[in-house]
């Protein structure tokens, strides 16, 4: 899959494209259903399959910013698994936010993407203040010569009721530590990325050195607690390590630095990860964060947590 930022490197196929529209945060099962439709109609009509999205959430410009479930790199990886040919990350700025639905269809879909078929969810909005809706996309397709394929939102049974699979629901799941449910609705584990930084070395002092990261401020952070995780890094490209990860504020050691810390103890790892980029797959929550009376009590609990993680896949 080719990944393109903006249209500077883009040369659209002369026979046209089938284009999927959306932000695709988290790339959940609903998104995958839409992308499956994209690849199918592209193949049926001998068109190049293209996903058109934005490099950053439009809310950062419209002042309706939301926390994100994945980085662009992660998003590209998930989308590539669906068989899409091209992924375009466009730039959303103040000027772009003011274009009308008609201008979006004419200037972006037709002139820049050479779209013959456009695939979107039934709740898709576009143009100034999201004034364009899926029904408008159909009418604009009739006007400008492309066919709009509208895909219904995916429903599933969840907590005893029928709900729509959405990025908003996924953010709620992550923020409440429900990683198993997140995986069921996406097909992958929620994963945090970051660069290992120097901490206070408290874990090392009690026999459990940790890799500490500062996640992107735009990322959704899991509920405080200890999680069963899996850690990967370019520092050990041919391996990955079972780990336990604490998301919290180090209450046992009265950490007054503020903010949430993310510390991972990698089972059976020996080495130095300072400065390395790592990925932390959140598999399931083991327990809530708690304050211990002394370091020895904390050390015993970490041994118990690590033992649980070792017995898991």
Secondary structure, DSSP 8 states (H G I E B T S, - for coil): -EEEESSTT----TT-EEEEES--TT--HHHHHHHHHHHHHHHHTT-EEEEEEESS-THHHHT----BSS-HHHHHHHHHTTT-SEEEEE---HHHHT--HHHIIIIIIIIIT-EEEEEEETT--BSGGG-B-HHHHHHHHHHHT-EEEEE---EEEETTEEEE--HHHHHHHHHTT-HHHHHHHHSS-EEEEEEEE----HHHHTT---EEE---TTB----SEEEEEEEEEGGGTT--EEEEEEEE--GGGT--S-S-EEEEEETT--S--TT-EEEEEEEEEEE-----SSHHHHHHHHHHHHHHHHH--
